[in-house]
Amino acid sequence: MQKKLILFICTGNIYRSRYAQALFNFYAPNYVLGWEAFSRGTAASNVSGLLSPYVKEALIQKNIPLFYAGKDPTQLTLNDLQNASLRIALREEEHKEALRKLFPGWENKCFYWQIADVDILPPNQALNRIEKSILELLETLLKAEISPLSTATLLFNRQA
């Protein structure tokens, strides 16, 4: 069975989306789901090995190997959007307009969390919100696997 892909989108792809990717891929095997996460940025830098020190510290504290966060920041492409079965941007205010400019129409094919960057929300709060959201997402995907309702319906109902 081919895994379904979930795409986490943020701006630089060094902090929030990489943490979401790492947590999802680390916890997902416990849920026996056919999903795998990857992350991209709407304005990713091309710096090899760049990962937020907040993410590194949080993953180390949780004994989660850093490789779960991916190797490098990566720019979002149309192919990424097309290959993902589920797309989640980390903050609507930041990412909806960026998505619209980069790939018109795709901004309406994403779900949005409301987790701000470090200039607005302290890292410990942001990372805790991401973890809570990941665990809720995993539960939702598990329900979708055993329910006739679609994943999108379950996610929409959870956000309402």
N, CA and C atoms as a LAMMPS dump frame, in Angstrom:
ITEM: TIMESTEP
0
ITEM: NUMBER OF ATOMS
480
ITEM: BOX BOUNDS ff ff ff
-5.0000000000000000e+02 5.0000000000000000e+02
-5.0000000000000000e+02 5.0000000000000000e+02
-5.0000000000000000e+02 5.0000000000000000e+02
ITEM: ATOMS id mol type element x y z
1 1 1 N 0.835 -1.182 0
2 1 2 C 0 0 0
3 1 3 C 0.884 1.251 0
4 2 1 N 0.586 2.173 -0.92
5 2 2 C 1.354 3.404 -0.998
6 2 3 C 0.891 4.37 0.085
7 3 1 N 1.859 5.007 0.732
8 3 2 C 1.534 5.958 1.797
9 3 3 C 0.93 7.222 1.205
10 4 1 N -0.009 7.783 1.961
11 4 2 C -0.545 9.089 1.611
12 4 3 C 0.398 10.126 2.202
13 5 1 N 0.508 11.248 1.513
14 5 2 C 1.42 12.295 1.952
15 5 3 C 0.669 13.477 2.539
16 6 1 N 1.191 13.966 3.657
17 6 2 C 0.687 15.188 4.26
18 6 3 C 1.797 16.221 4.19
19 7 1 N 1.44 17.407 3.733
20 7 2 C 2.398 18.488 3.542
21 7 3 C 2.151 19.579 4.579
22 8 1 N 3.191 19.915 5.337
23 8 2 C 3.136 21.032 6.273
24 8 3 C 3.869 22.207 5.63
25 9 1 N 3.209 23.37 5.626
26 9 2 C 3.734 24.546 4.942
27 9 3 C 3.93 25.682 5.937
28 10 1 N 5.108 26.286 5.903
29 10 2 C 5.339 27.528 6.643
30 10 3 C 6.146 28.451 5.732
31 11 1 N 6.803 29.42 6.294
32 11 2 C 7.497 30.4 5.462
33 11 3 C 8.904 29.931 5.099
34 12 1 N 9.785 29.808 6.09
35 12 2 C 11.183 29.501 5.81
36 12 3 C 11.541 28.029 5.814
37 13 1 N 10.637 27.185 6.295
38 13 2 C 10.861 25.744 6.39
39 13 3 C 12.08 25.406 7.259
40 14 1 N 12.205 26.166 8.367
41 14 2 C 13.264 25.84 9.323
42 14 3 C 12.717 25.626 10.732
43 15 1 N 11.458 25.963 10.962
44 15 2 C 10.937 25.995 12.323
45 15 3 C 9.62 25.209 12.433
46 16 1 N 8.49 25.865 12.256
47 16 2 C 7.193 25.255 12.54
48 16 3 C 6.869 24.048 11.676
49 17 1 N 7.017 24.167 10.38
50 17 2 C 6.656 23.048 9.499
51 17 3 C 7.595 21.854 9.686
52 18 1 N 8.86 22.124 9.961
53 18 2 C 9.811 21.027 10.171
54 18 3 C 9.515 20.304 11.478
55 19 1 N 9.084 21.056 12.501
56 19 2 C 8.718 20.437 13.776
57 19 3 C 7.463 19.582 13.588
58 20 1 N 6.491 20.103 12.852
59 20 2 C 5.276 19.337 12.571
60 20 3 C 5.618 18.052 11.822
61 21 1 N 6.476 18.156 10.833
62 21 2 C 6.913 16.984 10.069
63 21 3 C 7.567 15.956 10.984
64 22 1 N 8.476 16.413 11.817
65 22 2 C 9.209 15.508 12.708
66 22 3 C 8.261 14.791 13.664
67 23 1 N 7.387 15.548 14.308
68 23 2 C 6.456 14.917 15.256
69 23 3 C 5.52 13.946 14.563
70 24 1 N 4.984 14.369 13.427
71 24 2 C 4.06 13.49 12.707
72 24 3 C 4.737 12.172 12.339
73 25 1 N 5.904 12.249 11.724
74 25 2 C 6.582 11.032 11.275
75 25 3 C 7.077 10.172 12.435
76 26 1 N 7.371 10.789 13.559
77 26 2 C 7.798 10.029 14.733
78 26 3 C 6.616 9.313 15.385
79 27 1 N 5.487 10.014 15.526
80 27 2 C 4.324 9.44 16.209
81 27 3 C 3.447 8.556 15.317
82 28 1 N 3.417 8.799 14.023
83 28 2 C 2.502 8.091 13.12
84 28 3 C 2.592 6.564 13.194
85 29 1 N 3.778 5.963 13.296
86 29 2 C 3.815 4.497 13.378
87 29 3 C 3.025 3.932 14.567
88 30 1 N 2.903 4.697 15.64
89 30 2 C 2.11 4.233 16.784
90 30 3 C 0.626 4.137 16.46
91 31 1 N 0.202 4.841 15.413
92 31 2 C -1.202 4.851 15.021
93 31 3 C -1.472 3.882 13.862
94 32 1 N -0.442 3.256 13.371
95 32 2 C -0.519 2.311 12.254
96 32 3 C -1.296 2.946 11.089
97 33 1 N -0.833 4.106 10.676
98 33 2 C -1.461 4.831 9.583
99 33 3 C -0.611 4.749 8.329
100 34 1 N -1.252 4.833 7.21
101 34 2 C -0.547 4.837 5.931
102 34 3 C -0.24 6.248 5.46
103 35 1 N 0.229 7.087 6.381
104 35 2 C 0.538 8.478 6.072
105 35 3 C 1.993 8.787 6.405
106 36 1 N 2.558 9.715 5.631
107 36 2 C 3.905 10.215 5.898
108 36 3 C 3.899 11.717 5.651
109 37 1 N 4.632 12.461 6.469
110 37 2 C 4.66 13.916 6.345
111 37 3 C 5.951 14.409 5.708
112 38 1 N 5.817 15.531 5.018
113 38 2 C 6.969 16.291 4.562
114 38 3 C 6.622 17.768 4.716
115 39 1 N 7.617 18.63 4.643
116 39 2 C 7.364 20.049 4.862
117 39 3 C 8.087 20.888 3.821
118 40 1 N 7.51 22.056 3.592
119 40 2 C 8.077 23.002 2.628
120 40 3 C 7.823 24.419 3.119
121 41 1 N 8.531 25.378 2.505
122 41 2 C 8.356 26.78 2.842
123 41 3 C 7.95 27.602 1.634
124 42 1 N 7.162 28.644 1.88
125 42 2 C 6.761 29.536 0.795
126 42 3 C 7.898 30.477 0.403
127 43 1 N 8.881 30.621 1.287
128 43 2 C 10.059 31.452 1.003
129 43 3 C 11.273 30.821 1.683
130 44 1 N 11.517 29.558 1.36
131 44 2 C 12.578 28.795 2.027
132 44 3 C 13.962 29.252 1.581
133 45 1 N 14.871 29.296 2.538
134 45 2 C 16.257 29.62 2.234
135 45 3 C 16.95 28.37 1.715
136 46 1 N 18.023 28.575 1.03
137 46 2 C 18.759 27.456 0.441
138 46 3 C 20.033 27.198 1.241
139 47 1 N 19.879 27.071 2.562
140 47 2 C 21.029 26.871 3.433
141 47 3 C 21.027 25.421 3.92
142 48 1 N 22 24.671 3.498
143 48 2 C 22.067 23.251 3.845
144 48 3 C 22.158 23.051 5.353
145 49 1 N 21.321 22.15 5.868
146 49 2 C 21.385 21.777 7.272
147 49 3 C 20.74 22.749 8.242
148 50 1 N 20.157 23.837 7.742
149 50 2 C 19.563 24.842 8.623
150 50 3 C 18.284 24.304 9.268
151 51 1 N 18.265 24.313 10.599
152 51 2 C 17.103 23.902 11.387
153 51 3 C 17.061 24.795 12.621
154 52 1 N 15.882 25.269 12.969
155 52 2 C 15.731 26.148 14.114
156 52 3 C 16.324 25.516 15.375
157 53 1 N 17.076 26.296 16.157
158 53 2 C 17.597 25.76 17.418
159 53 3 C 16.47 25.376 18.384
160 54 1 N 15.311 26.039 18.277
161 54 2 C 14.17 25.676 19.117
162 54 3 C 13.665 24.278 18.784
163 55 1 N 13.654 23.972 17.5
164 55 2 C 13.222 22.641 17.055
165 55 3 C 14.239 21.597 17.491
166 56 1 N 15.508 21.892 17.277
167 56 2 C 16.561 20.946 17.685
168 56 3 C 16.446 20.628 19.173
169 57 1 N 16.346 21.66 19.986
170 57 2 C 16.272 21.468 21.436
171 57 3 C 15.029 20.674 21.832
172 58 1 N 13.891 21.014 21.249
173 58 2 C 12.646 20.311 21.589
174 58 3 C 12.705 18.844 21.186
175 59 1 N 13.249 18.558 20.02
176 59 2 C 13.347 17.166 19.573
177 59 3 C 14.318 16.38 20.452
178 60 1 N 15.429 16.989 20.803
179 60 2 C 16.4 16.32 21.675
180 60 3 C 15.767 16.022 23.029
181 61 1 N 15.023 17.001 23.572
182 61 2 C 14.362 16.787 24.869
183 61 3 C 13.342 15.649 24.811
184 62 1 N 12.737 15.439 23.659
185 62 2 C 11.732 14.38 23.501
186 62 3 C 12.353 13.061 23.019
187 63 1 N 13.677 13.052 22.883
188 63 2 C 14.39 11.875 22.365
189 63 3 C 13.904 11.463 20.984
190 64 1 N 13.629 12.469 20.15
191 64 2 C 13.231 12.235 18.765
192 64 3 C 14.436 12.544 17.89
193 65 1 N 14.924 11.57 17.134
194 65 2 C 16.081 11.816 16.268
195 65 3 C 15.829 12.975 15.295
196 66 1 N 16.839 13.795 15.105
197 66 2 C 16.705 14.99 14.28
198 66 3 C 16.37 14.675 12.825
199 67 1 N 16.703 13.49 12.35
200 67 2 C 16.431 13.185 10.947
201 67 3 C 14.943 13.23 10.623
202 68 1 N 14.091 13.101 11.629
203 68 2 C 12.649 13.192 11.387
204 68 3 C 12.249 14.575 10.889
205 69 1 N 13.045 15.581 11.165
206 69 2 C 12.753 16.951 10.734
207 69 3 C 13.214 17.221 9.304
208 70 1 N 13.824 16.258 8.653
209 70 2 C 14.339 16.472 7.306
210 70 3 C 15.706 17.12 7.348
211 71 1 N 16.367 17.11 6.218
212 71 2 C 17.752 17.553 6.167
213 71 3 C 17.909 19.057 5.946
214 72 1 N 17.184 19.614 4.989
215 72 2 C 17.392 20.999 4.586
216 72 3 C 16.065 21.732 4.396
217 73 1 N 16.084 23.068 4.527
218 73 2 C 14.905 23.838 4.155
219 73 3 C 14.646 23.657 2.66
220 74 1 N 13.376 23.537 2.297
221 74 2 C 13.039 23.275 0.902
222 74 3 C 11.9 24.181 0.466
223 75 1 N 12.056 24.771 -0.701
224 75 2 C 11.044 25.653 -1.268
225 75 3 C 9.851 24.832 -1.765
226 76 1 N 8.66 25.321 -1.491
227 76 2 C 7.424 24.703 -1.948
228 76 3 C 7.338 24.76 -3.468
229 77 1 N 6.892 23.651 -4.068
230 77 2 C 6.689 23.593 -5.516
231 77 3 C 5.268 23.142 -5.812
232 78 1 N 4.846 23.342 -7.029
233 78 2 C 3.531 22.874 -7.468
234 78 3 C 3.447 21.357 -7.341
235 79 1 N 4.517 20.683 -7.657
236 79 2 C 4.566 19.228 -7.544
237 79 3 C 4.301 18.775 -6.104
238 80 1 N 4.847 19.507 -5.121
239 80 2 C 4.607 19.184 -3.71
240 80 3 C 3.117 19.258 -3.394
241 81 1 N 2.48 20.332 -3.838
242 81 2 C 1.048 20.509 -3.585
243 81 3 C 0.232 19.41 -4.247
244 82 1 N 0.595 19.06 -5.472
245 82 2 C -0.13 18.034 -6.213
246 82 3 C 0.048 16.641 -5.612
247 83 1 N 1.23 16.359 -5.077
248 83 2 C 1.507 15.029 -4.535
249 83 3 C 0.925 14.799 -3.149
250 84 1 N 0.606 15.862 -2.442
251 84 2 C 0.096 15.732 -1.078
252 84 3 C -1.405 15.441 -1.095
253 85 1 N -1.813 14.487 -0.287
254 85 2 C -3.235 14.201 -0.114
255 85 3 C -3.877 15.197 0.841
256 86 1 N -3.059 15.767 1.707
257 86 2 C -3.523 16.724 2.705
258 86 3 C -2.453 17.794 2.862
259 87 1 N -2.887 19.067 2.863
260 87 2 C -1.96 20.193 2.955
261 87 3 C -2.38 21.066 4.135
262 88 1 N -1.436 21.348 5.034
263 88 2 C -1.715 22.185 6.2
264 88 3 C -0.665 23.28 6.278
265 89 1 N -1.128 24.517 6.213
266 89 2 C -0.233 25.665 6.415
267 89 3 C -0.336 26.058 7.883
268 90 1 N 0.774 26.496 8.442
269 90 2 C 0.831 26.698 9.887
270 90 3 C 0.145 27.968 10.372
271 91 1 N -0.109 28.931 9.485
272 91 2 C -0.83 30.136 9.922
273 91 3 C -1.473 30.805 8.71
274 92 1 N -2.777 30.893 8.75
275 92 2 C -3.519 31.435 7.614
276 92 3 C -3.083 32.85 7.242
277 93 1 N -2.938 33.723 8.231
278 93 2 C -2.553 35.114 7.96
279 93 3 C -1.233 35.22 7.194
280 94 1 N -0.314 34.345 7.483
281 94 2 C 0.995 34.375 6.819
282 94 3 C 1 33.652 5.482
283 95 1 N 0.307 32.554 5.409
284 95 2 C 0.546 31.647 4.299
285 95 3 C -0.513 31.623 3.208
286 96 1 N -1.718 32.051 3.499
287 96 2 C -2.771 31.998 2.481
288 96 3 C -2.437 32.897 1.292
289 97 1 N -2.064 34.127 1.57
290 97 2 C -1.729 35.061 0.491
291 97 3 C -0.465 34.618 -0.249
292 98 1 N 0.516 34.129 0.481
293 98 2 C 1.753 33.636 -0.166
294 98 3 C 1.439 32.471 -1.096
295 99 1 N 0.575 31.572 -0.653
296 99 2 C 0.175 30.447 -1.507
297 99 3 C -0.567 30.945 -2.743
298 100 1 N -1.462 31.914 -2.538
299 100 2 C -2.223 32.451 -3.67
300 100 3 C -1.298 33.064 -4.718
301 101 1 N -0.277 33.787 -4.265
302 101 2 C 0.665 34.42 -5.195
303 101 3 C 1.528 33.386 -5.915
304 102 1 N 1.983 32.398 -5.177
305 102 2 C 2.86 31.377 -5.775
306 102 3 C 2.105 30.403 -6.671
307 103 1 N 0.953 29.941 -6.193
308 103 2 C 0.201 28.896 -6.888
309 103 3 C -1.299 29.194 -6.777
310 104 1 N -1.785 30.13 -7.595
311 104 2 C -3.182 30.563 -7.492
312 104 3 C -4.166 29.377 -7.479
313 105 1 N -5.097 29.453 -6.54
314 105 2 C -6.106 28.407 -6.374
315 105 3 C -5.755 27.404 -5.304
316 106 1 N -4.477 27.176 -5.084
317 106 2 C -4.06 26.184 -4.09
318 106 3 C -4.284 26.667 -2.659
319 107 1 N -4.395 27.971 -2.467
320 107 2 C -4.655 28.487 -1.121
321 107 3 C -5.998 27.991 -0.591
322 108 1 N -6.894 27.631 -1.501
323 108 2 C -8.214 27.127 -1.105
324 108 3 C -8.235 25.611 -0.935
325 109 1 N -7.118 24.965 -1.172
326 109 2 C -7.027 23.512 -1.046
327 109 3 C -6.162 23.111 0.148
328 110 1 N -5.995 24.059 1.066
329 110 2 C -5.189 23.823 2.259
330 110 3 C -6.038 24.034 3.503
331 111 1 N -5.663 23.345 4.55
332 111 2 C -6.197 23.635 5.874
333 111 3 C -5.199 24.574 6.536
334 112 1 N -5.686 25.375 7.472
335 112 2 C -4.825 26.336 8.146
336 112 3 C -4.908 26.166 9.647
337 113 1 N -3.742 26.068 10.265
338 113 2 C -3.658 26.139 11.708
339 113 3 C -3.341 27.588 12.053
340 114 1 N -3.46 27.946 13.302
341 114 2 C -3.185 29.324 13.72
342 114 3 C -2.015 29.335 14.703
343 115 1 N -0.851 28.969 14.192
344 115 2 C 0.35 28.917 15.023
345 115 3 C 1.359 29.911 14.47
346 116 1 N 1.522 31.002 15.199
347 116 2 C 2.352 32.118 14.74
348 116 3 C 3.845 31.83 14.883
349 117 1 N 4.622 32.636 14.185
350 117 2 C 6.084 32.546 14.214
351 117 3 C 6.615 33.189 15.507
352 118 1 N 7.916 33.082 15.725
353 118 2 C 8.55 33.527 16.977
354 118 3 C 8.387 35.017 17.266
355 119 1 N 8.158 35.82 16.256
356 119 2 C 7.985 37.252 16.495
357 119 3 C 6.643 37.576 17.152
358 120 1 N 5.714 36.606 17.153
359 120 2 C 4.389 36.81 17.729
360 120 3 C 4.109 35.86 18.894
361 121 1 N 4.545 34.623 18.76
362 121 2 C 4.251 33.597 19.76
363 121 3 C 5.557 32.981 20.267
364 122 1 N 5.782 32.974 21.587
365 122 2 C 7.013 32.378 22.112
366 122 3 C 7.163 30.919 21.64
367 123 1 N 8.397 30.512 21.335
368 123 2 C 8.628 29.164 20.796
369 123 3 C 8.046 28.035 21.641
370 124 1 N 8.148 28.113 22.967
371 124 2 C 7.612 27.011 23.769
372 124 3 C 6.105 26.874 23.568
373 125 1 N 5.386 27.991 23.436
374 125 2 C 3.944 27.935 23.193
375 125 3 C 3.634 27.42 21.794
376 126 1 N 4.381 27.901 20.809
377 126 2 C 4.165 27.466 19.43
378 126 3 C 4.422 25.97 19.286
379 127 1 N 5.531 25.506 19.832
380 127 2 C 5.866 24.082 19.71
381 127 3 C 4.857 23.207 20.456
382 128 1 N 4.373 23.681 21.597
383 128 2 C 3.335 22.928 22.313
384 128 3 C 2.044 22.866 21.509
385 129 1 N 1.688 23.968 20.849
386 129 2 C 0.478 23.976 20.011
387 129 3 C 0.632 23.051 18.813
388 130 1 N 1.822 23.046 18.245
389 130 2 C 2.066 22.147 17.108
390 130 3 C 1.918 20.703 17.564
391 131 1 N 2.508 20.355 18.697
392 131 2 C 2.407 18.982 19.177
393 131 3 C 0.953 18.599 19.452
394 132 1 N 0.219 19.472 20.093
395 132 2 C -1.199 19.206 20.37
396 132 3 C -1.967 19.011 19.059
397 133 1 N -1.699 19.857 18.087
398 133 2 C -2.371 19.765 16.79
399 133 3 C -1.999 18.485 16.048
400 134 1 N -0.738 18.081 16.147
401 134 2 C -0.293 16.837 15.499
402 134 3 C -1.01 15.641 16.119
403 135 1 N -1.08 15.597 17.431
404 135 2 C -1.747 14.473 18.099
405 135 3 C -3.233 14.438 17.759
406 136 1 N -3.875 15.594 17.671
407 136 2 C -5.28 15.648 17.254
408 136 3 C -5.432 15.195 15.811
409 137 1 N -4.498 15.614 14.958
410 137 2 C -4.527 15.212 13.554
411 137 3 C -4.382 13.701 13.415
412 138 1 N -3.472 13.122 14.16
413 138 2 C -3.282 11.667 14.106
414 138 3 C -4.554 10.939 14.533
415 139 1 N -5.205 11.423 15.571
416 139 2 C -6.475 10.827 16.008
417 139 3 C -7.538 10.961 14.918
418 140 1 N -7.585 12.118 14.261
419 140 2 C -8.543 12.347 13.184
420 140 3 C -8.284 11.406 12.014
421 141 1 N -7.024 11.246 11.646
422 141 2 C -6.684 10.339 10.546
423 141 3 C -7.019 8.899 10.898
424 142 1 N -6.804 8.524 12.136
425 142 2 C -7.154 7.182 12.577
426 142 3 C -8.658 6.965 12.458
427 143 1 N -9.447 7.944 12.877
428 143 2 C -10.9 7.842 12.755
429 143 3 C -11.318 7.736 11.289
430 144 1 N -10.636 8.489 10.417
431 144 2 C -10.952 8.46 8.991
432 144 3 C -10.657 7.098 8.383
433 145 1 N -9.637 6.418 8.916
434 145 2 C -9.288 5.086 8.401
435 145 3 C -10.376 4.064 8.722
436 146 1 N -11.082 4.28 9.835
437 146 2 C -12.081 3.293 10.258
438 146 3 C -13.512 3.801 10.105
439 147 1 N -13.674 4.974 9.526
440 147 2 C -14.984 5.589 9.383
441 147 3 C -15.285 5.832 7.91
442 148 1 N -16.561 5.82 7.544
443 148 2 C -16.893 6.123 6.153
444 148 3 C -16.741 7.616 5.82
445 149 1 N -16.557 8.453 6.834
446 149 2 C -16.373 9.877 6.579
447 149 3 C -14.989 10.134 6.009
448 150 1 N -14.896 11.112 5.161
449 150 2 C -13.598 11.439 4.572
450 150 3 C -12.725 12.18 5.572
451 151 1 N -11.434 12.162 5.323
452 151 2 C -10.484 12.895 6.157
453 151 3 C -10.826 14.374 6.161
454 152 1 N -11.155 14.92 4.987
455 152 2 C -11.465 16.349 4.894
456 152 3 C -12.686 16.706 5.732
457 153 1 N -13.713 15.846 5.723
458 153 2 C -14.911 16.095 6.527
459 153 3 C -14.572 16.111 8.008
460 154 1 N -13.78 15.153 8.447
461 154 2 C -13.401 15.091 9.854
462 154 3 C -12.559 16.295 10.254
463 155 1 N -11.637 16.716 9.394
464 155 2 C -10.795 17.875 9.704
465 155 3 C -11.629 19.148 9.722
466 156 1 N -12.537 19.29 8.766
467 156 2 C -13.377 20.471 8.729
468 156 3 C -14.243 20.561 9.983
469 157 1 N -14.813 19.447 10.395
470 157 2 C -15.649 19.434 11.581
471 157 3 C -14.839 19.747 12.835
472 158 1 N -13.578 19.328 12.871
473 158 2 C -12.726 19.604 14.016
474 158 3 C -12.385 21.089 14.113
475 159 1 N -12.223 21.747 12.952
476 159 2 C -11.861 23.16 12.933
477 159 3 C -13.046 24.06 13.226
478 160 1 N -14.25 23.593 12.956
479 160 2 C -15.454 24.426 13.121
480 160 3 C -15.724 24.739 14.581
